[in-house]
Amino acid sequence: MLEILSSAVLGLLLSLGVMPSTPPKRVEALAVTTTTIATHNTLHGSANLKPLADVIGWQEVDTDEGHSKLGALEYYDHYRPGANRLDARNSIAISWRKNKYEKTGDGSRLTHGGDEGVTPARFVNWVVLKNKDTGAKLAFINTHYISGAWNGEHPERQERWRTHNAVVREVVAELLSRGLPVVLVGDFNRQLSQDIPGMNHLRTAGVDGVPIDQIYVRQGIGTGPAERLEKYGSDHFAYTTTVQY
């Protein structure tokens, strides 16, 4: 009898608007953070660096011109972990809208050393960004693999490419183990999507096959597909998508 009375009283309170129809914990569970992301190879900084998304992974920012353009990009903060402007680590810079996100973590790992006339040293860079409105965190990874390994011209470079890929998988696994939503972007220099545990490769709308510039998202957070934008003065198209977490 008491349970029936309690249910009746609760129903009356709800109808009068005294109590919310959705408990506070349920409202919190429904909160979603939406983030736009992008990737662009800048052709050694000669491209026009555009405010493509909330979070952007750049490749080939390896000139003074490129870093000057990056510094002139309004309303963004950047992750460039190298001590000197032209350190190879800084060529895969990451940018984010500073009014929306604050960086709470970062990291950079060498994948393999450089070889004059063949390749610079290659790295994987990542940041953990906290949305200032929702408090939700996102791990964003950017990288750039060695070129020419899979075009039939330099098969001797494939070992370096595979070593790089193994490091990428390790970084992804470590960030996933923290329970973070993870995004991976970069110039993979291979027209083949990779099997990365816990991640989905996003196909590009209107594009047949897999471009070398790719986007991967943790399973369950990508709204996909990716969208191909313009080249903006580069020899690569820029790509973007939206994630929700």
Summary of the structure (lengths in Angstrom):
residues: 245
radius of gyration: 21.7
end to end distance: 43.3
largest distance: 84.8
contacts: 783
relative contact order: 0.15
helix: 23%
strand: 32%
